[in-house]
Amino acid sequence: MGSRRDAFHTQPAPGCAESPVVGVDACRTGWVAVTLDEEGRFAGADTAEALSELLGRVPDAAVVAVDMPLGLLAEGWREADALATTMVAPHRSRVFSVPPREVWEADGYDGANAVCRRLTGQGLSRQSWGLAAKLREANACRDGGDHRLYEVHPEVSFAALGEGRPVPWSKKSWSGQAVRRRLLADQGILLPDDLGPAGRVPPDDVLDAAAAAWSARRIALQAARSLPDPPQTTETGLAVAIWY
């Protein structure tokens, strides 16, 4: 395993964020993004069917934090997911464990489930397999050379925003969304009522993208922490970690 700096090549200087940052979440229609300016304030929201399209619209972004597993191991379970599960306890179902790369290379759920049982001794849920297309898409972007991409998990970010306490209410509930929006506002991330096309995206996806943007700014400032620390690495040396 390399150090955090080795795994992520170059980063902005400590305490310096001279470019905007972006948080991205998967949604039913593709992807939704929230951009923060150099001061960490809301600068806009956007949607796109393809992640590569969205990335092409933010060429100046220093960091793009994505709510999607980045970095698939050749064997075994990822440490990041186990640590994230502990961080959001007792709401452990908010995090799913990511099996090895070969599982995600299967043609369909039945094959993926069989590979998962062979490699890990455990099956793969259909809900997890539902992420396969977007998981492959996000990893193809980073594996293809866009090292602005970092993996985040919004529930981990919200727990960090809550001083280590996960939000007790579901992100789809009235109370859950109100608390998450307040936590972001306390950090100066004020989400307007009118988000343009992104306003048609479900509110929990927009809130997740905003939490990812908060983590992206922390990464740009080199104030972020990783699960695990230092990260695991893929066979090609890319980091396998959840940042917050």
C-alpha positions, 0 to 999 in steps of 0.5 A, a space after each residue: 500500500 502506498 501513502 495517501 500522496 502516492 496513491 493520489 498523485 498530485 493534490 492542491 497545496 495544503 490549505 489552498 482551494 483555488 478552483 471549484 470542486 464538485 460533488 456527484 451522486 447517481 440518480 434515476 436519470 443519470 448523474 446529478 452534480 453540485 458545484 462549490 466555488 473557491 470559497 466553498 459556497 454553492 455555485 450551481 447544480 447540473 445533471 447529465 445522463 453520462 458521468 463523462 459528459 458531466 466531467 467534461 462540463 467542469 474542466 476547472 474542478 480541482 476535485 470531483 467527489 463521487 458517491 460510487 465505489 471507486 477501486 475494485 480489489 482482485 479478491 476479498 472485501 474492501 476495508 473502506 466499506 466495513 469502516 464506513 458501516 461502523 461510522 454510520 452505525 446503527 444504520 448499517 444498511 446505508 452502506 453495502 459491501 463491495 465484492 471483488 472486480 470479477 463480480 462486476 465483470 459478470 454479464 448478469 445478476 445470476 453470474 455475478 451472484 455465483 462469482 461472488 459466492 465463489 470468491 467470498 462465500 457470500 451472495 450478492 444482493 439484487 439491490 447491489 447489482 443494480 449499481 453495476 452499470 454506474 459503478 462500471 461507468 465511474 471506475 472507467 472514468 477514473 481508470 481512464 485517467 481522470 484522477 480528480 475523482 475520489 470516492 465518498 459516501 454521503 452518509 459518512 459525510 453527514 455523520 462527519 458534519 454531525 460531529 460523528 453522529 449519523 442522521 437518525 432519519 432516512 434521507 427520504 423522510 421530511 425530518 431526514 432531509 430537513 436535518 441534512 439541509 441544515 447541516 449543509 447550511 451550517 457549513 455555508 452550503 445554501 441550496 436554493 429552492 430553484 436548481 434549474 434542471 437539477 430541481 427535477 431530481 429527487 431531493 435526497 440525490 441533490 442532498 447527497 451530491 451537496 454532501 459529496 461536494 463538501 467532502 470534495 472541498 475538504 479533499 482539495 484543502 487536504 483536510 479530508 480523512 480516508 477510510 481506511 487511512 492509508 487507503 488500500 490500493 488496486 493492482 494498478 496503484 489507485 486508491 481504494 478508500 472512502 473520503 470525508 
